[in-house]
Amino acid sequence: MTGSAIPGESIDLQIADILSGDTYPLNKDALVDAAREAGASNEVLGMLDGLPEQDYTDIQSVTKLIGSNFGPGLGI
């Protein structure tokens, strides 16, 4: 298993693990592509694909929006 190999790891941590090595800024499509290449789950890919079309300056800007779109407990 690639990407996040820790069972039960929260979505925000999975996303941080998968995307932390990328060079920012990235737009939404580049985030989804990078996550797919890193072996992200369909759940993570769906969340990233649901983000607004914009440039993201760092991983925190990604997880912050995911937290606001998908409820409490997400976001670093």
SEFIZA-3560 file (N, C-alpha, C; in Angstrom, 3 decimals):
REM SEFIZA-3560
<numar><xx>0.847</xx><yy>-1.176</yy><zz>0.000</zz><atom>N</atom></numar>
<numar><xx>0.000</xx><yy>0.000</yy><zz>0.000</zz><atom>CA</atom></numar>
<numar><xx>0.890</xx><yy>1.237</yy><zz>0.000</zz><atom>C</atom></numar>
<numar><xx>0.604</xx><yy>2.180</yy><zz>-0.894</zz><atom>N</atom></numar>
<numar><xx>1.360</xx><yy>3.416</yy><zz>-0.927</zz><atom>CA</atom></numar>
<numar><xx>0.542</xx><yy>4.519</yy><zz>-0.287</zz><atom>C</atom></numar>
<numar><xx>1.089</xx><yy>5.731</yy><zz>-0.236</zz><atom>N</atom></numar>
<numar><xx>0.366</xx><yy>6.819</yy><zz>0.402</zz><atom>CA</atom></numar>
<numar><xx>0.350</xx><yy>6.607</yy><zz>1.895</zz><atom>C</atom></numar>
<numar><xx>-0.829</xx><yy>6.725</yy><zz>2.473</zz><atom>N</atom></numar>
<numar><xx>-0.973</xx><yy>6.550</yy><zz>3.907</zz><atom>CA</atom></numar>
<numar><xx>-1.160</xx><yy>5.072</yy><zz>4.216</zz><atom>C</atom></numar>
<numar><xx>-0.199</xx><yy>4.482</yy><zz>4.876</zz><atom>N</atom></numar>
<numar><xx>-0.263</xx><yy>3.057</yy><zz>5.162</zz><atom>CA</atom></numar>
<numar><xx>-0.710</xx><yy>2.778</yy><zz>6.594</zz><atom>C</atom></numar>
<numar><xx>-1.179</xx><yy>3.794</yy><zz>7.293</zz><atom>N</atom></numar>
<numar><xx>-1.575</xx><yy>3.619</yy><zz>8.680</zz><atom>CA</atom></numar>
<numar><xx>-3.087</xx><yy>3.458</yy><zz>8.746</zz><atom>C</atom></numar>
<numar><xx>-3.579</xx><yy>2.246</yy><zz>9.055</zz><atom>N</atom></numar>
<numar><xx>-5.031</xx><yy>2.042</yy><zz>9.127</zz><atom>CA</atom></numar>
<numar><xx>-5.645</xx><yy>2.957</yy><zz>10.180</zz><atom>C</atom></numar>
<numar><xx>-6.781</xx><yy>3.540</yy><zz>9.841</zz><atom>N</atom></numar>
<numar><xx>-7.491</xx><yy>4.373</yy><zz>10.788</zz><atom>CA</atom></numar>
<numar><xx>-6.944</xx><yy>5.780</yy><zz>10.932</zz><atom>C</atom></numar>
<numar><xx>-5.916</xx><yy>6.120</yy><zz>10.181</zz><atom>N</atom></numar>
<numar><xx>-5.368</xx><yy>7.474</yy><zz>10.249</zz><atom>CA</atom></numar>
<numar><xx>-6.428</xx><yy>8.452</yy><zz>9.743</zz><atom>C</atom></numar>
<numar><xx>-6.581</xx><yy>9.595</yy><zz>10.432</zz><atom>N</atom></numar>
<numar><xx>-7.611</xx><yy>10.556</yy><zz>10.047</zz><atom>CA</atom></numar>
<numar><xx>-7.341</xx><yy>11.094</yy><zz>8.644</zz><atom>C</atom></numar>
<numar><xx>-8.413</xx><yy>11.564</yy><zz>8.016</zz><atom>N</atom></numar>
<numar><xx>-8.311</xx><yy>12.046</yy><zz>6.642</zz><atom>CA</atom></numar>
<numar><xx>-7.329</xx><yy>13.214</yy><zz>6.527</zz><atom>C</atom></numar>
<numar><xx>-7.378</xx><yy>14.146</yy><zz>7.488</zz><atom>N</atom></numar>
<numar><xx>-6.471</xx><yy>15.285</yy><zz>7.378</zz><atom>CA</atom></numar>
<numar><xx>-5.018</xx><yy>14.849</yy><zz>7.469</zz><atom>C</atom></numar>
<numar><xx>-4.732</xx><yy>13.840</yy><zz>8.307</zz><atom>N</atom></numar>
<numar><xx>-3.361</xx><yy>13.327</yy><zz>8.387</zz><atom>CA</atom></numar>
<numar><xx>-2.978</xx><yy>12.569</yy><zz>7.123</zz><atom>C</atom></numar>
<numar><xx>-3.927</xx><yy>11.827</yy><zz>6.541</zz><atom>N</atom></numar>
<numar><xx>-3.648</xx><yy>11.139</yy><zz>5.283</zz><atom>CA</atom></numar>
<numar><xx>-3.283</xx><yy>12.152</yy><zz>4.203</zz><atom>C</atom></numar>
<numar><xx>-4.069</xx><yy>13.218</yy><zz>4.132</zz><atom>N</atom></numar>
<numar><xx>-3.815</xx><yy>14.242</yy><zz>3.120</zz><atom>CA</atom></numar>
<numar><xx>-2.471</xx><yy>14.913</yy><zz>3.364</zz><atom>C</atom></numar>
<numar><xx>-2.186</xx><yy>15.237</yy><zz>4.619</zz><atom>N</atom></numar>
<numar><xx>-0.903</xx><yy>15.856</yy><zz>4.947</zz><atom>CA</atom></numar>
<numar><xx>0.253</xx><yy>14.929</yy><zz>4.585</zz><atom>C</atom></numar>
<numar><xx>0.116</xx><yy>13.632</yy><zz>4.892</zz><atom>N</atom></numar>
<numar><xx>1.165</xx><yy>12.668</yy><zz>4.557</zz><atom>CA</atom></numar>
<numar><xx>1.383</xx><yy>12.585</yy><zz>3.049</zz><atom>C</atom></numar>
<numar><xx>0.296</xx><yy>12.555</yy><zz>2.317</zz><atom>N</atom></numar>
<numar><xx>0.361</xx><yy>12.366</yy><zz>0.870</zz><atom>CA</atom></numar>
<numar><xx>0.917</xx><yy>13.596</yy><zz>0.162</zz><atom>C</atom></numar>
<numar><xx>0.523</xx><yy>14.779</yy><zz>0.618</zz><atom>N</atom></numar>
<numar><xx>0.853</xx><yy>16.008</yy><zz>-0.113</zz><atom>CA</atom></numar>
<numar><xx>1.970</xx><yy>16.838</yy><zz>0.494</zz><atom>C</atom></numar>
<numar><xx>2.501</xx><yy>16.427</yy><zz>1.630</zz><atom>N</atom></numar>
<numar><xx>3.493</xx><yy>17.262</yy><zz>2.311</zz><atom>CA</atom></numar>
<numar><xx>4.797</xx><yy>17.399</yy><zz>1.535</zz><atom>C</atom></numar>
<numar><xx>5.133</xx><yy>16.457</yy><zz>0.689</zz><atom>N</atom></numar>
<numar><xx>6.384</xx><yy>16.519</yy><zz>-0.047</zz><atom>CA</atom></numar>
<numar><xx>6.310</xx><yy>17.298</yy><zz>-1.344</zz><atom>C</atom></numar>
<numar><xx>5.122</xx><yy>17.781</yy><zz>-1.681</zz><atom>N</atom></numar>
<numar><xx>4.965</xx><yy>18.492</yy><zz>-2.943</zz><atom>CA</atom></numar>
<numar><xx>5.421</xx><yy>19.938</yy><zz>-2.814</zz><atom>C</atom></numar>
<numar><xx>5.750</xx><yy>20.544</yy><zz>-3.941</zz><atom>N</atom></numar>
<numar><xx>6.178</xx><yy>21.931</yy><zz>-3.980</zz><atom>CA</atom></numar>
<numar><xx>4.968</xx><yy>22.815</yy><zz>-4.263</zz><atom>C</atom></numar>
<numar><xx>4.724</xx><yy>23.742</yy><zz>-3.364</zz><atom>N</atom></numar>
<numar><xx>3.585</xx><yy>24.642</yy><zz>-3.488</zz><atom>CA</atom></numar>
<numar><xx>4.045</xx><yy>25.977</yy><zz>-4.032</zz><atom>C</atom></numar>
<numar><xx>3.164</xx><yy>26.786</yy><zz>-4.629</zz><atom>N</atom></numar>
<numar><xx>1.724</xx><yy>26.610</yy><zz>-4.710</zz><atom>CA</atom></numar>
<numar><xx>1.326</xx><yy>25.574</yy><zz>-5.763</zz><atom>C</atom></numar>
<numar><xx>0.173</xx><yy>24.942</yy><zz>-5.518</zz><atom>N</atom></numar>
<numar><xx>-0.426</xx><yy>23.981</yy><zz>-6.438</zz><atom>CA</atom></numar>
<numar><xx>-1.886</xx><yy>24.354</yy><zz>-6.638</zz><atom>C</atom></numar>
<numar><xx>-2.394</xx><yy>24.140</yy><zz>-7.844</zz><atom>N</atom></numar>
<numar><xx>-3.822</xx><yy>24.330</yy><zz>-8.039</zz><atom>CA</atom></numar>
<numar><xx>-4.549</xx><yy>23.023</yy><zz>-7.723</zz><atom>C</atom></numar>
<numar><xx>-5.870</xx><yy>23.073</yy><zz>-7.732</zz><atom>N</atom></numar>
<numar><xx>-6.652</xx><yy>21.905</yy><zz>-7.349</zz><atom>CA</atom></numar>
<numar><xx>-6.316</xx><yy>20.684</yy><zz>-8.201</zz><atom>C</atom></numar>
<numar><xx>-6.232</xx><yy>20.856</yy><zz>-9.507</zz><atom>N</atom></numar>
<numar><xx>-5.950</xx><yy>19.717</yy><zz>-10.387</zz><atom>CA</atom></numar>
<numar><xx>-4.595</xx><yy>19.090</yy><zz>-10.081</zz><atom>C</atom></numar>
<numar><xx>-3.597</xx><yy>19.936</yy><zz>-9.780</zz><atom>N</atom></numar>
<numar><xx>-2.271</xx><yy>19.419</yy><zz>-9.448</zz><atom>CA</atom></numar>
<numar><xx>-2.302</xx><yy>18.671</yy><zz>-8.120</zz><atom>C</atom></numar>
<numar><xx>-3.115</xx><yy>19.146</yy><zz>-7.168</zz><atom>N</atom></numar>
<numar><xx>-3.259</xx><yy>18.437</yy><zz>-5.885</zz><atom>CA</atom></numar>
<numar><xx>-3.851</xx><yy>17.046</yy><zz>-6.102</zz><atom>C</atom></numar>
<numar><xx>-4.909</xx><yy>16.987</yy><zz>-6.891</zz><atom>N</atom></numar>
<numar><xx>-5.560</xx><yy>15.699</yy><zz>-7.156</zz><atom>CA</atom></numar>
<numar><xx>-4.594</xx><yy>14.755</yy><zz>-7.872</zz><atom>C</atom></numar>
<numar><xx>-3.888</xx><yy>15.261</yy><zz>-8.862</zz><atom>N</atom></numar>
<numar><xx>-2.919</xx><yy>14.434</yy><zz>-9.601</zz><atom>CA</atom></numar>
<numar><xx>-1.816</xx><yy>13.924</yy><zz>-8.677</zz><atom>C</atom></numar>
<numar><xx>-1.291</xx><yy>14.802</yy><zz>-7.816</zz><atom>N</atom></numar>
<numar><xx>-0.216</xx><yy>14.404</yy><zz>-6.895</zz><atom>CA</atom></numar>
<numar><xx>-0.718</xx><yy>13.358</yy><zz>-5.913</zz><atom>C</atom></numar>
<numar><xx>-1.924</xx><yy>13.536</yy><zz>-5.422</zz><atom>N</atom></numar>
<numar><xx>-2.490</xx><yy>12.567</yy><zz>-4.481</zz><atom>CA</atom></numar>
<numar><xx>-2.716</xx><yy>11.218</yy><zz>-5.157</zz><atom>C</atom></numar>
<numar><xx>-3.199</xx><yy>11.238</yy><zz>-6.378</zz><atom>N</atom></numar>
<numar><xx>-3.427</xx><yy>9.992</yy><zz>-7.125</zz><atom>CA</atom></numar>
<numar><xx>-2.105</xx><yy>9.257</yy><zz>-7.334</zz><atom>C</atom></numar>
<numar><xx>-1.076</xx><yy>9.990</yy><zz>-7.720</zz><atom>N</atom></numar>
<numar><xx>0.241</xx><yy>9.384</yy><zz>-7.930</zz><atom>CA</atom></numar>
<numar><xx>0.820</xx><yy>8.820</yy><zz>-6.640</zz><atom>C</atom></numar>
<numar><xx>0.459</xx><yy>9.426</yy><zz>-5.504</zz><atom>N</atom></numar>
<numar><xx>0.962</xx><yy>8.965</yy><zz>-4.209</zz><atom>CA</atom></numar>
<numar><xx>0.147</xx><yy>7.798</yy><zz>-3.646</zz><atom>C</atom></numar>
<numar><xx>-0.897</xx><yy>7.395</yy><zz>-4.361</zz><atom>N</atom></numar>
<numar><xx>-1.677</xx><yy>6.253</yy><zz>-3.916</zz><atom>CA</atom></numar>
<numar><xx>-2.790</xx><yy>6.591</yy><zz>-2.940</zz><atom>C</atom></numar>
<numar><xx>-3.320</xx><yy>7.809</yy><zz>-3.020</zz><atom>N</atom></numar>
<numar><xx>-4.391</xx><yy>8.234</yy><zz>-2.114</zz><atom>CA</atom></numar>
<numar><xx>-5.645</xx><yy>7.393</yy><zz>-2.331</zz><atom>C</atom></numar>
<numar><xx>-6.414</xx><yy>7.257</yy><zz>-1.255</zz><atom>N</atom></numar>
<numar><xx>-7.679</xx><yy>6.525</yy><zz>-1.330</zz><atom>CA</atom></numar>
<numar><xx>-8.687</xx><yy>7.314</yy><zz>-2.158</zz><atom>C</atom></numar>
<numar><xx>-9.735</xx><yy>6.635</yy><zz>-2.611</zz><atom>N</atom></numar>
<numar><xx>-10.796</xx><yy>7.305</yy><zz>-3.349</zz><atom>CA</atom></numar>
<numar><xx>-11.465</xx><yy>8.381</yy><zz>-2.500</zz><atom>C</atom></numar>
<numar><xx>-11.564</xx><yy>8.147</yy><zz>-1.208</zz><atom>N</atom></numar>
<numar><xx>-12.155</xx><yy>9.133</yy><zz>-0.301</zz><atom>CA</atom></numar>
<numar><xx>-11.339</xx><yy>10.427</yy><zz>-0.303</zz><atom>C</atom></numar>
<numar><xx>-10.034</xx><yy>10.298</yy><zz>-0.200</zz><atom>N</atom></numar>
<numar><xx>-9.153</xx><yy>11.472</yy><zz>-0.209</zz><atom>CA</atom></numar>
<numar><xx>-9.225</xx><yy>12.166</yy><zz>-1.567</zz><atom>C</atom></numar>
<numar><xx>-9.185</xx><yy>11.398</yy><zz>-2.642</zz><atom>N</atom></numar>
<numar><xx>-9.256</xx><yy>11.988</yy><zz>-3.979</zz><atom>CA</atom></numar>
<numar><xx>-10.560</xx><yy>12.748</yy><zz>-4.171</zz><atom>C</atom></numar>
<numar><xx>-11.661</xx><yy>12.191</yy><zz>-3.662</zz><atom>N</atom></numar>
<numar><xx>-12.955</xx><yy>12.861</yy><zz>-3.769</zz><atom>CA</atom></numar>
<numar><xx>-12.984</xx><yy>14.168</yy><zz>-3.001</zz><atom>C</atom></numar>
<numar><xx>-12.377</xx><yy>14.174</yy><zz>-1.826</zz><atom>N</atom></numar>
<numar><xx>-12.330</xx><yy>15.405</yy><zz>-1.035</zz><atom>CA</atom></numar>
<numar><xx>-11.499</xx><yy>16.474</yy><zz>-1.732</zz><atom>C</atom></numar>
<numar><xx>-10.363</xx><yy>16.083</yy><zz>-2.249</zz><atom>N</atom></numar>
<numar><xx>-9.514</xx><yy>17.048</yy><zz>-2.948</zz><atom>CA</atom></numar>
<numar><xx>-10.197</xx><yy>17.559</yy><zz>-4.209</zz><atom>C</atom></numar>
<numar><xx>-10.898</xx><yy>16.679</yy><zz>-4.908</zz><atom>N</atom></numar>
<numar><xx>-11.583</xx><yy>17.067</yy><zz>-6.134</zz><atom>CA</atom></numar>
<numar><xx>-12.734</xx><yy>18.030</yy><zz>-5.846</zz><atom>C</atom></numar>
<numar><xx>-13.247</xx><yy>18.008</yy><zz>-4.617</zz><atom>N</atom></numar>
<numar><xx>-14.327</xx><yy>18.902</yy><zz>-4.226</zz><atom>CA</atom></numar>
<numar><xx>-13.866</xx><yy>20.278</yy><zz>-3.784</zz><atom>C</atom></numar>
<numar><xx>-12.561</xx><yy>20.504</yy><zz>-3.744</zz><atom>N</atom></numar>
<numar><xx>-12.030</xx><yy>21.807</yy><zz>-3.338</zz><atom>CA</atom></numar>
<numar><xx>-12.292</xx><yy>22.862</yy><zz>-4.417</zz><atom>C</atom></numar>
<numar><xx>-12.353</xx><yy>24.122</yy><zz>-4.017</zz><atom>N</atom></numar>
<numar><xx>-12.507</xx><yy>25.202</yy><zz>-5.011</zz><atom>CA</atom></numar>
<numar><xx>-11.304</xx><yy>25.269</yy><zz>-5.947</zz><atom>C</atom></numar>
<numar><xx>-11.570</xx><yy>25.739</yy><zz>-7.170</zz><atom>N</atom></numar>
<numar><xx>-10.494</xx><yy>25.958</yy><zz>-8.140</zz><atom>CA</atom></numar>
<numar><xx>-9.704</xx><yy>27.186</yy><zz>-7.708</zz><atom>C</atom></numar>
<numar><xx>-8.517</xx><yy>26.976</yy><zz>-7.195</zz><atom>N</atom></numar>
<numar><xx>-7.637</xx><yy>28.072</yy><zz>-6.782</zz><atom>CA</atom></numar>
<numar><xx>-6.246</xx><yy>27.509</yy><zz>-6.562</zz><atom>C</atom></numar>
<numar><xx>-5.289</xx><yy>28.390</yy><zz>-6.326</zz><atom>N</atom></numar>
<numar><xx>-3.941</xx><yy>27.965</yy><zz>-5.977</zz><atom>CA</atom></numar>
<numar><xx>-3.856</xx><yy>27.824</yy><zz>-4.460</zz><atom>C</atom></numar>
<numar><xx>-3.213</xx><yy>26.761</yy><zz>-4.001</zz><atom>N</atom></numar>
<numar><xx>-3.033</xx><yy>26.502</yy><zz>-2.585</zz><atom>CA</atom></numar>
<numar><xx>-1.565</xx><yy>26.727</yy><zz>-2.247</zz><atom>C</atom></numar>
<numar><xx>-1.322</xx><yy>27.566</yy><zz>-1.231</zz><atom>N</atom></numar>
<numar><xx>0.043</xx><yy>27.974</yy><zz>-0.917</zz><atom>CA</atom></numar>
<numar><xx>0.810</xx><yy>26.949</yy><zz>-0.109</zz><atom>C</atom></numar>
<numar><xx>0.079</xx><yy>26.095</yy><zz>0.644</zz><atom>N</atom></numar>
<numar><xx>0.730</xx><yy>25.079</yy><zz>1.466</zz><atom>CA</atom></numar>
<numar><xx>-0.293</xx><yy>24.034</yy><zz>1.896</zz><atom>C</atom></numar>
<numar><xx>0.169</xx><yy>23.001</yy><zz>2.561</zz><atom>N</atom></numar>
<numar><xx>-0.715</xx><yy>21.908</yy><zz>2.972</zz><atom>CA</atom></numar>
<numar><xx>-1.776</xx><yy>22.395</yy><zz>3.954</zz><atom>C</atom></numar>
<numar><xx>-1.448</xx><yy>23.371</yy><zz>4.782</zz><atom>N</atom></numar>
<numar><xx>-2.419</xx><yy>23.886</yy><zz>5.747</zz><atom>CA</atom></numar>
<numar><xx>-3.605</xx><yy>24.539</yy><zz>5.045</zz><atom>C</atom></numar>
<numar><xx>-3.353</xx><yy>25.214</yy><zz>3.937</zz><atom>N</atom></numar>
<numar><xx>-4.461</xx><yy>25.838</yy><zz>3.212</zz><atom>CA</atom></numar>
<numar><xx>-5.388</xx><yy>24.779</yy><zz>2.617</zz><atom>C</atom></numar>
<numar><xx>-4.849</xx><yy>23.620</yy><zz>2.294</zz><atom>N</atom></numar>
<numar><xx>-5.657</xx><yy>22.518</yy><zz>1.771</zz><atom>CA</atom></numar>
<numar><xx>-6.491</xx><yy>21.898</yy><zz>2.891</zz><atom>C</atom></numar>
<numar><xx>-5.842</xx><yy>21.522</yy><zz>3.984</zz><atom>N</atom></numar>
<numar><xx>-6.568</xx><yy>20.836</yy><zz>5.056</zz><atom>CA</atom></numar>
<numar><xx>-7.556</xx><yy>21.764</yy><zz>5.754</zz><atom>C</atom></numar>
<numar><xx>-7.267</xx><yy>23.058</yy><zz>5.789</zz><atom>N</atom></numar>
<numar><xx>-8.211</xx><yy>24.013</yy><zz>6.384</zz><atom>CA</atom></numar>
<numar><xx>-9.519</xx><yy>24.020</yy><zz>5.600</zz><atom>C</atom></numar>
<numar><xx>-9.435</xx><yy>24.060</yy><zz>4.281</zz><atom>N</atom></numar>
<numar><xx>-10.643</xx><yy>24.051</yy><zz>3.463</zz><atom>CA</atom></numar>
<numar><xx>-11.366</xx><yy>22.721</yy><zz>3.539</zz><atom>C</atom></numar>
<numar><xx>-10.630</xx><yy>21.642</yy><zz>3.598</zz><atom>N</atom></numar>
<numar><xx>-11.280</xx><yy>20.340</yy><zz>3.721</zz><atom>CA</atom></numar>
<numar><xx>-12.034</xx><yy>20.271</yy><zz>5.036</zz><atom>C</atom></numar>
<numar><xx>-11.450</xx><yy>20.796</yy><zz>6.107</zz><atom>N</atom></numar>
<numar><xx>-12.125</xx><yy>20.826</yy><zz>7.389</zz><atom>CA</atom></numar>
<numar><xx>-13.407</xx><yy>21.626</yy><zz>7.337</zz><atom>C</atom></numar>
<numar><xx>-13.397</xx><yy>22.768</yy><zz>6.649</zz><atom>N</atom></numar>
<numar><xx>-14.588</xx><yy>23.594</yy><zz>6.596</zz><atom>CA</atom></numar>
<numar><xx>-15.652</xx><yy>22.985</yy><zz>5.694</zz><atom>C</atom></numar>
<numar><xx>-15.245</xx><yy>22.177</yy><zz>4.719</zz><atom>N</atom></numar>
<numar><xx>-16.211</xx><yy>21.552</yy><zz>3.800</zz><atom>CA</atom></numar>
<numar><xx>-16.766</xx><yy>20.240</yy><zz>4.327</zz><atom>C</atom></numar>
<numar><xx>-16.018</xx><yy>19.533</yy><zz>5.152</zz><atom>N</atom></numar>
<numar><xx>-16.405</xx><yy>18.183</yy><zz>5.525</zz><atom>CA</atom></numar>
<numar><xx>-16.632</xx><yy>17.991</yy><zz>7.005</zz><atom>C</atom></numar>
<numar><xx>-16.661</xx><yy>19.062</yy><zz>7.776</zz><atom>N</atom></numar>
<numar><xx>-17.046</xx><yy>18.943</yy><zz>9.175</zz><atom>CA</atom></numar>
<numar><xx>-15.900</xx><yy>19.006</yy><zz>10.149</zz><atom>C</atom></numar>
<numar><xx>-16.232</xx><yy>18.937</yy><zz>11.438</zz><atom>N</atom></numar>
<numar><xx>-15.225</xx><yy>19.068</yy><zz>12.495</zz><atom>CA</atom></numar>
<numar><xx>-14.252</xx><yy>17.904</yy><zz>12.504</zz><atom>C</atom></numar>
<numar><xx>-13.089</xx><yy>18.169</yy><zz>13.068</zz><atom>N</atom></numar>
<numar><xx>-12.108</xx><yy>17.106</yy><zz>13.221</zz><atom>CA</atom></numar>
<numar><xx>-11.109</xx><yy>17.051</yy><zz>12.100</zz><atom>C</atom></numar>
<numar><xx>-11.369</xx><yy>17.802</yy><zz>11.045</zz><atom>N</atom></numar>
<numar><xx>-10.436</xx><yy>17.844</yy><zz>9.935</zz><atom>CA</atom></numar>
<numar><xx>-9.745</xx><yy>19.190</yy><zz>9.932</zz><atom>C</atom></numar>
<numar><xx>-8.548</xx><yy>19.200</yy><zz>9.482</zz><atom>N</atom></numar>
<numar><xx>-7.784</xx><yy>20.450</yy><zz>9.419</zz><atom>CA</atom></numar>
<numar><xx>-6.654</xx><yy>20.415</yy><zz>10.420</zz><atom>C</atom></numar>
<numar><xx>-5.498</xx><yy>20.813</yy><zz>9.953</zz><atom>N</atom></numar>
<numar><xx>-4.313</xx><yy>20.772</yy><zz>10.799</zz><atom>CA</atom></numar>
<numar><xx>-4.151</xx><yy>22.101</yy><zz>11.485</zz><atom>C</atom></numar>
//
